[in-house]
Amino acid sequence: MIYKPAGVPLDGLRRVNLLPEELEALRLMDLEDLTQEDAAERMGISRSTFQRIVAQARRQVALALIEGAALIIEGAAVDRSPSHPRQ
């Protein structure tokens, strides 16, 4: 899955990768509102590892947004269930 600025060809953009575990960390922290401890447990990793993953994910997303880069979500299987209202 690729998110990029509208009207800009992909071949002219810097690409920023977001790994599946980074996307999952963002989902658990920012959409599910889990604590780092609960999110880490759900992912089967230590809290410190989870903290590193979510920090890297947030850096990548911020970089793409601020620099207008393409955000490449690797191996994305996005849950589009209606459990969270879109804003």
C-alpha positions in Angstrom: 0.0 0.0 0.0 1.3 3.5 -0.9 0.2 6.9 0.4 1.6 9.8 -1.4 0.9 13.5 -2.1 -1.9 13.9 -4.6 -0.8 15.0 -8.1 2.8 14.1 -7.6 4.2 11.1 -9.6 5.5 8.4 -7.4 8.7 8.1 -9.4 9.6 11.7 -8.4 9.1 11.1 -4.6 11.4 10.0 -1.9 10.1 6.7 -0.4 9.7 6.0 3.3 9.0 2.4 4.3 6.8 1.4 7.2 7.1 -2.3 8.2 4.1 -4.4 9.1 5.2 -4.5 12.8 5.4 -0.7 12.8 1.9 -0.4 11.4 0.6 -2.8 14.0 2.3 -0.9 16.8 0.7 2.3 15.6 -2.7 0.6 15.4 -2.4 -0.8 18.9 -1.2 2.4 20.5 -3.0 5.1 18.6 -6.2 3.4 17.5 -6.8 0.8 20.2 -5.5 3.1 22.9 -3.5 0.3 24.5 -0.7 1.0 26.9 2.8 0.0 25.8 2.7 -2.9 28.1 -0.6 -4.2 26.8 0.4 -3.6 23.2 3.7 -5.3 23.6 2.0 -8.3 25.2 -0.4 -8.5 22.3 2.5 -8.5 19.8 4.4 -11.0 21.9 7.4 -8.7 22.4 9.1 -6.9 25.3 7.9 -3.5 26.2 11.3 -2.0 25.3 11.1 -3.6 21.9 7.6 -2.3 21.4 8.7 1.2 22.4 11.5 1.2 19.8 9.1 -0.1 17.1 6.4 2.5 17.8 9.0 5.3 18.0 10.5 4.3 14.6 7.0 4.1 13.1 6.1 7.5 14.2 9.4 8.9 12.9 8.7 7.3 9.5 5.1 8.7 9.3 6.2 12.2 10.4 9.0 12.1 7.8 6.6 11.2 5.0 4.1 13.9 6.0 6.6 16.7 6.7 8.8 16.1 3.6 5.9 15.1 1.3 7.4 11.6 0.7 5.6 8.5 -0.4 4.8 6.2 2.6 5.2 2.6 1.5 3.5 0.2 3.9 5.1 -3.1 3.3 3.0 -6.2 3.4 0.0 -4.2 4.6 -3.1 -6.1 5.5 -5.1 -3.2 6.9 -8.1 -3.9 9.1 -10.9 -1.8 7.7 -13.6 -3.0 10.1 -16.0 -0.4 11.4 -14.7 -0.7 15.0 -13.2 2.8 14.7 -15.1 5.7 13.2 -13.3 7.6 10.5 -12.8 11.2 11.2 
